[in-house]
C-alpha cells in the first residue's frame, strides 16, 4: 500500500510533533451546524432573560443567547422567546413572579455581563417561579476570548440546579470529517464544542482516521490512522500537538479505549493471527491478552466499574455484545434481539449499554437494560453507527445519513428529543463525547 500524505508536522519513528496545538489551531471550514429536529413533549418552560451588558462586549453570540440555545439543545427545556417576555429583569429584585406565571414559566434566569480590559464577568440568578425561590446564583469570569466557555459554564450550573445532574455543555466532541474531490479524499480529525462551534482541526490525512477516544482528563485522544498505509493506534496530546504511535504491529491495530486512570488502553490486535482484545500499559508498552477465542473479538470499552469491559464478538455466529466483569471472568452475552449487535458504549452508571443494532436490513441505535435485559431500539433512521454517550448519561450522539450526507445526530438517552450536527461540507462521522473534567 502507498504511503499516505498527511499534514502533521515533522515525522519521527515513534513521535510526531503536530503543528496544530490546542490554542493555535485554525478554525475549521467544516464547523458543524445545528438543526433541532425534535423536541421533548415534557420539556420544561424556562425563560433566559437577555443579560444586561456594560463595557465592550466581544463579537459573536451573546452569553444569554448561548445559554438559551444550550438548554433548548438538551431537549429537556423549552425556552421562551425574548420577544414574548412581559419584562426584562436583570436581577432578582426586578423579577415579578406573577408575570412569569401568566406566561406558564417554571423557571427564570436573569443576569448581567460586564467587561473590564480583557475579562468578562457574568452575574446570574435562577429562580423557581411557582415557589418564588432563588435556586442558584453566582459570579463567574473568563477572558473575552472564552465567552462561549463562560456561557457553557452557566448552562451547566443551571442544568444541575434544576435536574440535579451535572450538565455536559462544557464538554467537547471529537469527530472525523471526510471531503471528496474527484479521486482525492481528505480526512480531518476535529474537536469542537458540543454545539459544533469552535471546531479545530487536529490531524489531516488522505488516509482514513477512525475510532477517536478521549482520555479521562480530556487532554489526549487515542485513534486509529492509516497514514503509513496500514492501521496503527496513536495517542495525541492536544495541548502540545505531540503524537505517539503506540501500536503498529503486523495485522490489525484498532479500537482503542482508555482506562479510568489514563495509564492503559484496551485495543484490538491480530498480531498473533486472530483478532483479540489486549490491554497495553502506556508507560512501557507491555501487553496483556484479555480474550482467547477462535472468533473475532473487537471494539472493547470499559464498563462503569473500570474493572470489566464490553466487547463485540462473533463467537455465537454473528456479531453480539459480550461482557467480562474482570480480566479472568468468563464472557457473558448481553444482546439477543437480532443477528447483528456491535460497537458497545455503556453509560457511566452501569444501567445501560448502547450499540448498533440491525433490524429489517437497517442499522439503528439500541440499548439494553443491564438489569432486566430489556432491549429498546432508539432510532428509526436506516444507517446509524458509532454511538457515544454523554458523560452525564442524558444524551447520545451517533453518525447517520441525511440524504447523501453523513451527519451527527444527538438524541436524549431514552430516544426523545433530537438535533443534528451536519458539517458545512462533506461527511461527518466517528463521534466521541469527552468526559466532564472537574
N, C-alpha and C positions, 0 to 999 in steps of 0.2 A: 504493500500500500504506500501511497505517496506521503511525504511529509506535509502536514497541514500548515498553512500560513496563518499566523495569529499575531496580534499586536499586544504584547505583554512585556515589553522592555527586553533587557538582555537575558539570555538563557544560559544557565549553568547546569551541570549534570543533575543535581538534586534540588537546587534552589534557584528560583527565578524572581527577580525583583520587578515588580509591576510599576509602570509609570504612574498609573492611576492610584490615588490614595483617597482616604475617606473624606478629607476636607477639600481636596483639589480636583476631584473627578468632575468631568464636564456633565452638564445636564443632558440627559438622553433626548434625542429627537423622537424616541419611541415612548415618551411619557404616557402612562396609562390614562385613559379617560374613565369616567364613572357614569354608569347608567343604572338608576334604581328601577328594577323591573317588577318587583312585587313587595308590597308592604304587609306587615303582620296585622291580622284583624284585631288583635288585642293591644295594638300599640298605645303607649301611654301619652296622653296630651301634655305637652310641656311648652313653655314659652321661654325662648332665649332672647331676651330684650337686647337690642343693639347697645353695646357698651359705649358709654361716652368716651371721647378721646381728647387728650390735651398734649400739645407738643407735636413734633414732627413724626408722623407715622411712616413706617416702611411701605413700599409699594406692594400691591397684591391684595388678597382677600383679607377682610377684617377678622380680628380674633373671634368675635362673637359669631360671625358667619361660618367660620371653620368649625366652631363648637356645634352650631346648629346642624351643619352637614354631617358631622361625626355621629351625632345622636340619631339622626334620621337614617344614616347608613347602617346602623346596627340593626334596624328593623324593629327595635323594641320601643321606639319613641316616635311620636307624631308631632313634630314642632309646628307651632302656629306661625304663619307668615307675619312679618313685622307690620305690614300694611293693615292687617286685621286687628292689631292691638289697639286698645282704647287709650292707653297711656304708655309712656316710655320711661319708666323709673330707672335710676342708675344705682340706687342704694335702698336698703331695707325700709328706711323711714318714709320712702316715697311709694311703697307698694300698698295699694288699696285692694285688699283681697276680694272684696265684693265684685270688682270689675273682672277679675280673673275667673271667679266662679261663674259669672254670667257668660263667659266665653268657653266654659266647660274645661278649664285647665286644671290639672292636678299639681303641677309644679311650675315655678317661675324662677328664672336665673337672671340676675342683674349684675352689672359690674362697670368698672371704669378702667381705662387704659391710659397710662401716661408715659412719656418718653423723656429721658434725660441723657444727653450725649448719645452713646451707642447702646443704651439699655432701655428695655421696655419693662414696665411694671403693671401688672394686672391685679385688681382687687375684685373679687367676685363673691356673691352670696346666693345660695339656693334656698328657696322657701317651699314648704308644703302648703298648698292653698287651702285645703279643707281644714287643716289643723292650725293654720296661721302661725306656723312654726318654722324657725330657721334650722335647716338641716345641715348645712355646711357653709363654710366661708373661709377664705384665706387670701393672702397676698403672695403672688409669685412673680418672678422676674426672669428675664432671659435677654441675651443680645438681640438687637434688632434683626440680625441675620437668621435668628432662630425663632421668629414669630410663630411659625407653624408648630414648632415643638412646644411652645408655650400654650398654644390653643389646644393641642392634643393632651397636654398635661391637665388642663382644666376639664376637658371632656372625660378623662379617666376618673377624676375626683367626683364629678357629678354623677357619672355612671355608678360608681361604687356607693355613693351616698344613697342612691335610690334603690339599687338592686342588691347591694351587699356583696357584689362580685367585682373584683379588680377589673377595670377597663383595659382594653388592649389597643387603644388608639395611638399610643406612643410606640408601638412595636413596628417592625419592618416586614416587608415582603421581599423575598428573593425569587427570581424567575428568569426564564430564558426566552429571548425573542429570536425569531427567525425571519430574515428577509431574503427573498429570492429575486435575482435579476438575471434572466437568461439561464445559463448553466451554473451560475455562481450563487452560492448560499453563504450568508453571513449570520453566525450565531453570536448573541451577546448575552452574557450573564449580567443581570441588573439587580439593583436594590432600590426600593422606593418606600415611601410611607404606605400605610395600609389603604389609603385612599388613592394610591397611584401617583401621588405628587412627589416631587424632588427625586425623580429617578436618576440613578447614576450607573454608568457602565463600569463593570469590574473586570471583565475579560471579553475580548472579541476574537473570534476564530472562524475560519471557513470549514472547520470540522465540528461535529456535534458536541454539545455540552449537556450533561444530564445530571439529574438527582442532586441538586443543591440541598445541603443540610446545615442548619445553624448550630454552632457551639453553644453550650448552656449560658455563656456570658455574652452571647451575640456579637463577639468580636471577630469571629472567624467563620468561614464557610468551608465545608468539605464538598467536593463534587467530582464527577467523572468527566474527563475531557479526552477527546480523540485526537488532539493536536499533533501527536507524534505518529499518527497512523494506526494506533491501537488504543483500547480503553485503558486509562490509568486514573488512580484516585489522587487528588490533590487536596491540600489544606491551604487555604488562602486567608492571610491576616489582612483585614480590611483597612486598618489604620495605616500600616506601613506599606501595603501592597505586596509584601513578600509571599511567595508561594513555595510549598514544598511538595514534591512528588513522593507520596508515602507508599503507594502500592503500584508496582509496574511489573508484575510477574507475568510469566508466559500464560496466555489464555485470558480468561475473564477477570477483570478487576472492576467491581461495580458496587452500587447501592450502599454508600457509607452512611452510618448513623452514629451519633455521638453518645458516649456515656454521660451520666449526670455530672460527673466531676471533670469532664472535658479531657481526661487523660488517655482515653482509648476510643477506638472506632470499631463498630461492627461493620463487616463488609462481606461481599460475596466474592470468592476466589475459585478459580478452576485450575490452579497451578498443579494440583495432584491428579488431574484428569477428570474430575467431576465438580460441578458447581456446589460448593458447601459454604456454610456460614463460619466465619472466623472473627476473632477479636484481636485487634492489633494494639499493643502498647505504643503510644506515640513517642515516648521518651527514648525507647531503644529499638523499636521495630519488631519486638517479639510477637509471635503469633500463637494463638490457641484455637484449635479447631473445635467448633461447638456442635456441628452436626456430622453425621457419618452414615450416609444412605445412598443407594444407587440412584435415587431420584434427583431432580433439580431442586435445590434449596436456595432461596434468594430473598431479597427485599427485607432484611431484618430491621427491626426497630425495637428499642427498649420499651418495656411496659412501665406503668406508673411507679412501680417499686424500685426501678433501676437495677433489679436483680434478674428478672426474667425478660424474655423477648418474644415478640411475634415474628413470624416469617411466612413466606409463601412457599409451598411445596406441591409437587405433582405426585407425591407418593401414593395417593389414593386413586390415581388415574387421570386427574386433571388438576389445575391449579386451585388450591384451597389454603385457607389461613390456619396456621398452627401456632401453638403457644408452648414455650418451655418456661417453667417457673424458676428454673436455675440452670446452671451450666450442665449439670448431670441428670436433670429430670427427663422423663420420657415426654416426647412431644404429644400435645393434646389437640385434636382437631377442633376448630372453633366454628367453621362455616359449613353449611349443608344445603343451602337454599337453591343452588344452581351448580352447573358443571364448571363454572369459572368464577372464582373469587380471589383477588390478588391485591397487592400494594397496601398492606395493613397500616393503619395510623390510629393508635389508641388515644383517648383523651387523658388528661392529667389526673383524673380522679379514679380511674380503673373501672368506670361504669360501662363504657362502650369502646368498641373498636370499629373504625370506619375503613372502607375498602372499595375497590372497583368490582362491580357485580354485573355479570352478563345475564340478560333475560330477553328472550324473543329476538336474538341476534343483535341486540343493542347493549351498550355498556353504560351502566348507571353508577351512582354512588349510593352505597347502602351502609347500614350499621347493624351490629349485633349487640344486644344487651348481654353483657358477660355474666350476669347472674341468672337470668331466665333463659338465655339462648334465643330470644325472640329477634327475628331479623326484620328490619324496616328499610324499604327502598326509598331514598330521599329525593331523587331527581328523576325527571322524565325526558330529558334530552337524550340523544342517541349515542354520543361518542364522548362520554365523560371519563376522565382519567386523572391521576396524580392528586388525590386528596391530601389536604394538610389542615390540621385542626388548630384553631386559635388557642393561644396559651391559657386563656380563661375558660375554654371549653364551650363557649357560647356560639361560635361561628365556625364555618368550614369553607375553605377555598379549594377549587378544583379547576382543571382545564377542560374545556368543551368546545364544541363547534357552533358558530353562528354563521349560517350560510357557508361560504368558502373559507372563512377565517377561524383560527383558533383563538379563543379568548379565555380569560379567567372569570369565574363566577363565584361569588360569595353568598352563602345561604346560612340561615340560622341552623344550629346543630340538629334541630328537630325537623328540618326541611321547610321551615316557614319563609320568612322574608328573604329577599334576594336582591343583589345588584351585580352588574357585570363590569369587568375592567378590560375592555379591548385596548390593544395598542393602537397608536395613531396610524401605524402602518405595519404590515406583516403580521405574523402569528406570535402568540404569547403562550407559553406552556411551562411545565415543571415548577409550579409554585411551591414555596416553602415559607411558612409563617414563623417569625422569630420568637424566641421566648420573651417573657417580661423580665426586665433587668431591674431589680430593686436597689 
